[in-house]
Amino acid sequence: MHKFIFLTFLFNSLFIFSQSQTVEDDFEGNGTITWEEDPTQLIFFDVAFPNQNIEGINTSATVLKYHDDGEQYANIRFDTPANFDLSTNHTFSLKIYIPSSGITGSQLNQISLKLQDGTIAQDWWATQSEIKKSITLDQWQVVTFDFENDTYINLDPGSLPPTQRTDFNRIVLQVNGENNTDHVLAYIDDFLYDGTIDVPVNPVYDNLVWSDEFDGNGAINSNKWFHQTQLIAGNSWANNEVQHYTNRTDNSYVSGGTLKLVAKKESFTDQGHTKQYTSARLNSKFAFKYGRVEVRAKLPSVAGTWPAIWMLGKNINEAGGFWYNEGFGTNWPACGEIDIMEPNIAKTEILGTWHWNNGSGYQMNSAYVNKSNAETSQNFHNYILEWSPSEMKIYIDNTLINQMTTVNPFNEEFYILFNIAMGGSLGGTIDSNFTEDTMEIDYIRVYQESTASVADENWFEDVLLYPNPVKDNLTIKVPAHLLGAKATIYSLLGQELNSFVQKESTMNVNLSHYKKGVYILRFENNNKLATYKIFKM
């Protein structure tokens, strides 16, 4: 029996391991890649487009459609959860078809593959290494990019050869060059890297450790929240905002099962300064490191309001904040900032952003998804942060907004903030007819990984799994006191693959459709937990 318990939690640490992962996509539902467009360029792509040219070397039913409608630097790209090591495996390949009827202009018919460091928000181009390959029109062809033997271009001539570098985690594909407004239609299939990447395995965050459901009526729960009202810049807040934050129930209260943060137009004097708008800014009295944050919220709609769901390093040196009383002394941005939700000024985008300085100067990583004002102000959406020792991801509902590798200072404790700012450089011009508007929050929930104990191990010690390694059917046998236990199978990436209840003392689970590799079986019963490895042949 291959049983293990996350005993590292007994030492207040995390047990992290890794697995080898392929980098491939056949565009028929089998792949490890999440494609996206450059957020600064509009390009239309479809990862399951019917193959219009089933012939020769490609009889696949579906392919990727790449349609550049004249964007100057159009491309598609993806990030990998771990960096490439090109010292041994250094070749990428794909199939491509470009119809002559789908291009305009006089560009060279070519495709380029660019390797980049996707964790760098500024001057990322300096990390780039690129190979360009010529294309023949009106036929499927295989194109390979060999970063050891092909001619490559380092945009920084002082960079090492690609095979001596380990900082690449982004692949960019660009058809028919850049810095032009010509149209390009292309079809791509069977993308493959000839090696694997060593992906850190993130914990499964399923244990609710802190929350507020905002039940009841009246003032917010002062055991969980702190009203931050002290001006941080002498007579104002950051970004030229024009509001006072107050601790009045006029600006923040609970009713009907939700929290209301209310921005108002009113003359209000505080700390010797009079301002024409009031609002609220809340600090959580809870700080933590790593986990999943989920906030269900409906946003204000009026121009000039700037709502935010975000986090700051607990060690920030910001007078007037709840954690300032703890005596920390780290300035922004060295403390780190995680913006789980911010709209742009026009309220047509939802941004996910990180700000930090880990000794190399100010850095920012920001991306967005398109969401209309009506969508976010008239409907609740889930704004989510998944934060592990290896990576961070920000979502709206099930849509990934942004991701990056976890770096300093995002390995320290952070706390949560809700606020609505008014005007300024990020809120924009306030509507002249504005009187008040509200951000409504249904709940906030913070999850971390479940802990294990020696008692848990003893509770599950009679569980048997066989055969293990398993090819098709895994038999699970449990003692009587574990009947009714919940069992969940996860990939090593933390993805839930199957969940069931152990209704009988002996049950069979069909794993024939699983790929070869290692999986995790987690048992939960009577608030006890144990975890097992399954080896799939």
FIKOL-86015 format. One record per residue (C-alpha): x, z, y. Coordinates in steps of 0.02 Angstrom, whole numbers, padded with zeros to 5 digits, always signed. Example, Ala and Ser with C-alpha at 12.3 -4.5 7.8 and 13.67 -1.06 7.14 Angstrom:
// FIKOL-86015
+00615+00390-00225;+00684+00357-00053;
// end
This chain:
// FIKOL-86015
+00000+00000+00000;+00069-00049+00169;+00001+00083+00285;+00066+00136+00454;+00003+00246+00594;+00049+00230+00777;+00142+00395+00770;+00243+00347+00923;+00096+00409+01024;+00141+00584+00967;+00294+00560+01076;+00194+00488+01222;+00267+00316+01198;+00208+00145+01143;+00245+00058+00980;+00274-00126+01018;+00326-00258+00896;+00333-00446+00901;+00288-00599+00801;+00346-00779+00796;+00219-00897+00872;+00213-01086+00872;+00185-01183+01033;+00069-01326+00988;-00099-01408+01020;-00187-01546+00924;-00337-01542+01043;-00453-01521+00896;-00468-01333+00908;-00301-01291+00827;-00172-01233+00950;-00089-01089+01042;-00092-01164+01217;-00207-01132+01365;-00192-01281+01482;-00222-01272+01669;-00196-01377+01824;-00076-01336+01964;-00190-01227+02074;-00131-01319+02230;-00180-01491+02161;-00346-01559+02101;-00331-01646+01934;-00468-01675+01807;-00426-01638+01627;-00525-01614+01468;-00442-01538+01315;-00575-01603+01193;-00608-01780+01253;-00664-01911+01125;-00519-02025+01080;-00557-02193+01159;-00413-02279+01070;-00415-02233+00885;-00277-02343+00821;-00101-02350+00750;-00014-02181+00750;-00161-02085+00820;-00328-02075+00731;-00374-01904+00801;-00555-01880+00852;-00515-01789+01013;-00371-01789+01137;-00328-01721+01309;-00389-01827+01453;-00274-01822+01607;-00351-01893+01766;-00254-01888+01929;-00370-01945+02068;-00232-01970+02195;-00160-01795+02217;+00016-01799+02285;+00094-01682+02157;-00036-01681+02018;+00011-01606+01850;-00052-01500+01707;+00039-01350+01638;+00035-01196+01528;+00127-01031+01520;+00189-00951+01360;+00180-00763+01326;+00367-00758+01292;+00516-00859+01351;+00592-01004+01256;+00762-00988+01174;+00825-01168+01176;+00995-01131+01100;+00935-01183+00926;+00768-01271+00949;+00762-01375+01106;+00642-01521+01077;+00462-01549+01134;+00356-01696+01079;+00185-01771+01114;+00084-01930+01094;+00025-02022+01249;-00082-02174+01291;-00095-02245+01467;-00219-02388+01490;-00160-02516+01616;-00335-02515+01691;-00318-02330+01730;-00172-02336+01853;-00148-02395+02031;+00005-02424+02140;+00179-02473+02089;+00247-02313+02012;+00364-02318+01863;+00262-02289+01706;+00333-02126+01643;+00297-01948+01591;+00405-01800+01637;+00414-01630+01555;+00474-01489+01666;+00531-01317+01612;+00504-01179+01740;+00505-00991+01761;+00320-00959+01791;+00346-00777+01843;+00425-00829+02008;+00296-00857+02143;+00416-00917+02278;+00551-01050+02260;+00502-01075+02077;+00565-01254+02091;+00744-01191+02096;+00726-01140+01913;+00662-01310+01855;+00742-01422+01725;+00660-01592+01695;+00668-01740+01576;+00584-01906+01618;+00536-02035+01487;+00472-02213+01509;+00301-02262+01440;+00233-02425+01374;+00054-02458+01431;-00097-02487+01317;-00029-02409+01158;-00006-02240+01079;+00175-02185+01068;+00272-02028+01024;+00381-01959+01164;+00513-01826+01134;+00605-01719+01261;+00768-01652+01192;+00848-01530+01314;+01014-01533+01223;+01041-01720+01199;+00929-01807+01328;+00975-01830+01510;+00898-01688+01607;+00888-01645+01792;+00916-01468+01856;+00842-01454+02030;+00973-01322+02063;+01136-01412+02021;+01218-01243+01995;+01099-01194+01855;+01163-01178+01678;+01115-01310+01548;+00940-01278+01479;+01007-01230+01307;+01104-01087+01387;+00954-01015+01480;+00816-00898+01423;+00707-00890+01580;+00587-01035+01542;+00406-00989+01504;+00310-01131+01587;+00288-01313+01534;+00230-01441+01663;+00178-01619+01618;+00171-01750+01756;+00124-01932+01728;+00192-02072+01841;+00294-01966+01957;+00256-01861+02111;+00246-01876+02300;+00120-02019+02290;-00068-02041+02300;-00088-02167+02159;-00220-02140+02025;-00172-02108+01844;-00278-02100+01687;-00189-02047+01528;-00228-01974+01357;-00114-01847+01273;-00116-01781+01095;-00018-01675+00971;+00094-01574+01087;+00228-01482+00987;+00382-01375+01014;+00501-01386+00866;+00536-01199+00866;+00441-01038+00893;+00437-00903+01026;+00454-00717+00991;+00295-00645+01066;+00283-00459+01103;+00125-00388+01026;+00017-00296+01150;-00080-00139+01107;-00267-00150+01079;-00352-00061+01223;-00517+00001+01152;-00518+00187+01190;-00619+00231+01347;-00515+00358+01445;-00595+00359+01618;-00753+00285+01692;-00891+00301+01820;-01063+00229+01780;-01128+00277+01954;-01285+00361+01890;-01388+00475+02001;-01416+00468+02189;-01324+00522+02344;-01139+00552+02377;-01006+00485+02262;-00926+00597+02130;-00791+00692+02224;-00708+00740+02059;-00668+00558+02031;-00653+00481+02205;-00567+00517+02370;-00620+00443+02537;-00467+00371+02624;-00504+00374+02811;-00338+00407+02900;-00275+00255+02996;-00112+00198+02916;-00038+00101+03062;-00060+00221+03207;-00220+00150+03279;-00271+00027+03144;-00265-00029+02963;-00158-00171+02893;-00186-00357+02921;-00264-00332+03094;-00425-00267+03017;-00551-00196+03141;-00649-00063+03046;-00646+00125+03031;-00663+00192+02855;-00777+00344+02844;-00829+00475+02717;-01013+00463+02768;-01150+00420+02645;-01197+00285+02772;-01046+00188+02708;-01037+00241+02525;-01167+00313+02409;-01242+00300+02236;-01420+00244+02200;-01514+00150+02066;-01367+00157+01946;-01240+00073+02061;-01112+00119+02193;-01142+00044+02365;-00998+00016+02485;-01077-00032+02651;-00991-00114+02799;-01086-00094+02962;-01078-00154+03141;-01081+00003+03247;-00975+00086+03379;-00882+00229+03296;-00746+00343+03364;-00622+00430+03249;-00442+00491+03267;-00451+00452+03454;-00494+00267+03429;-00660+00177+03446;-00699+00029+03334;-00853-00080+03318;-00865-00080+03128;-00868+00051+02990;-00843+00039+02804;-00775+00138+02656;-00612+00143+02558;-00606+00243+02396;-00454+00303+02298;-00473+00353+02116;-00413+00529+02076;-00356+00454+01912;-00190+00364+01888;-00124+00284+01730;+00000+00160+01656;-00056+00014+01547;-00231-00021+01487;-00386-00124+01523;-00484-00103+01684;-00660-00176+01692;-00766-00172+01850;-00939-00251+01859;-00977-00293+02040;-01079-00396+02161;-00988-00445+02321;-01040-00453+02504;-01079-00626+02571;-01064-00622+02760;-00915-00708+02842;-00782-00585+02897;-00811-00459+02758;-00662-00440+02644;-00699-00340+02485;-00565-00291+02362;-00547-00210+02191;-00363-00168+02177;-00227-00046+02127;-00074+00032+02207;+00075+00122+02134;+00040+00308+02131;+00209+00338+02214;+00163+00245+02375;+00216+00326+02537;+00051+00305+02630;-00008+00451+02737;-00191+00488+02712;-00203+00422+02534;-00252+00540+02394;-00086+00531+02304;+00017+00551+02463;-00009+00739+02445;+00097+00733+02287;+00249+00701+02396;+00298+00527+02337;+00403+00419+02451;+00402+00236+02397;+00353+00109+02529;+00247-00046+02503;+00281-00168+02420;+00411-00077+02315;+00270+00033+02247;+00182-00124+02182;+00005-00189+02212;-00117-00266+02088;-00264-00360+02165;-00394-00377+02027;-00521-00457+02144;-00510-00530+02319;-00605-00678+02389;-00525-00804+02505;-00585-00812+02686;-00707-00953+02649;-00777-00857+02499;-00756-01006+02385;-00619-00932+02275;-00582-00771+02182;-00399-00725+02182;-00293-00621+02064;-00128-00566+02143;+00024-00457+02120;+00139-00398+02261;+00304-00310+02228;+00486-00284+02272;+00601-00232+02131;+00759-00247+02232;+00758-00435+02260;+00648-00436+02415;+00461-00460+02434;+00378-00560+02295;+00200-00617+02264;+00111-00704+02121;-00064-00765+02165;-00189-00885+02086;-00375-00915+02097;-00529-00988+02016;-00667-01076+02111;-00823-00969+02133;-00953-00999+02267;-01012-00865+02387;-01185-00874+02310;-01116-00848+02134;-01020-00689+02177;-01140-00612+02304;-01303-00641+02211;-01241-00602+02035;-01139-00467+01952;-00974-00522+01874;-00844-00427+01773;-00674-00414+01857;-00543-00368+01728;-00359-00320+01720;-00267-00316+01554;-00100-00229+01582;+00027-00202+01444;+00214-00166+01439;+00246-00353+01416;+00116-00444+01521;-00028-00430+01644;-00184-00538+01651;-00328-00543+01775;-00498-00615+01729;-00669-00645+01803;-00787-00628+01655;-00699-00728+01518;-00604-00843+01637;-00418-00809+01660;-00373-00806+01845;-00188-00764+01837;-00054-00691+01725;+00126-00637+01735;+00261-00545+01640;+00264-00358+01672;+00414-00317+01783;+00466-00168+01888;+00374-00080+01968;+00225-00119+01857;+00287+00003+01726;+00235+00155+01828;+00067+00241+01854;-00059+00156+01970;-00225+00212+02044;-00381+00111+02086;-00455+00067+02256;-00622-00004+02313;-00649-00057+02493;-00726-00181+02613;-00615-00226+02761;-00680-00316+02915;-00600-00467+02998;-00414-00481+03023;-00294-00607+02949;-00371-00598+02775;-00553-00565+02815;-00568-00702+02946;-00688-00719+03090;-00838-00602+03079;-01009-00684+03088;-01082-00653+03261;-01249-00604+03182;-01171-00477+03063;-01258-00309+03054;-01211-00244+02881;-01167-00301+02705;-01135-00217+02538;-01020-00223+02388;-01118-00156+02240;-01026-00090+02086;-01118-00061+01923;-00975+00027+01834;-00789+00047+01814;-00710+00079+01643;-00529+00106+01597;-00474+00086+01417;-00310+00129+01336;-00248+00120+01157;-00320+00245+01035;-00204+00384+00984;-00167+00433+00806;-00124+00599+00726;-00057+00667+00562;-00234+00727+00524;-00296+00549+00540;-00164+00490+00418;-00217+00619+00289;-00400+00575+00315;-00365+00395+00263;-00228+00424+00135;-00336+00368-00013;-00374+00195+00058;-00309+00055-00054;-00278-00127-00007;-00237-00253-00142;-00164-00377-00171;-00054-00359-00018;+00024-00485+00016;-00140-00577-00006;-00179-00762-00026;-00369-00771-00025;-00471-00614-00059;-00418-00440-00003;-00495-00292-00095;-00524-00133+00006;-00559+00027-00089;-00602+00189+00002;-00652+00368-00049;-00831+00428-00028;-00801+00514+00140;-00753+00345+00217;-00912+00253+00171;-00987+00189+00333;-00817+00174+00417;-00794+00032+00541;-00656-00091+00495;-00583-00218+00616;-00453-00353+00583;-00340-00401+00729;-00207-00532+00753;-00038-00469+00809;-00087-00529+00983;-00227-00402+00985;-00367-00530+00960;-00516-00461+00862;-00544-00580+00715;-00671-00490+00608;-00768-00326+00609;-00874-00250+00472;-00937-00085+00401;-00869-00019+00236;-01038+00003+00151;-00971+00012-00027;-00823+00102-00103;-00747-00068-00152;-00767-00223-00045;-00688-00395-00042;-00641-00486+00119;-00606-00672+00114;-00446-00713+00211;-00420-00888+00142;-00449-00966+00315;-00318-00857+00400;-00148-00930+00437;+00008-00858+00356;+00071-00705+00446;+00041-00521+00479;-00128-00448+00529;-00188-00274+00574;-00332-00185+00487;-00397-00037+00586;-00515+00093+00512;-00619+00210+00621;-00730+00350+00556;-00788+00516+00631;-00673+00489+00780;-00523+00468+00666;-00414+00314+00661;-00289+00231+00544;-00206+00062+00548;-00137-00047+00407;-00034-00205+00395;-00102-00354+00298;+00023-00485+00244;-00059-00656+00224;+00030-00782+00112;
// end
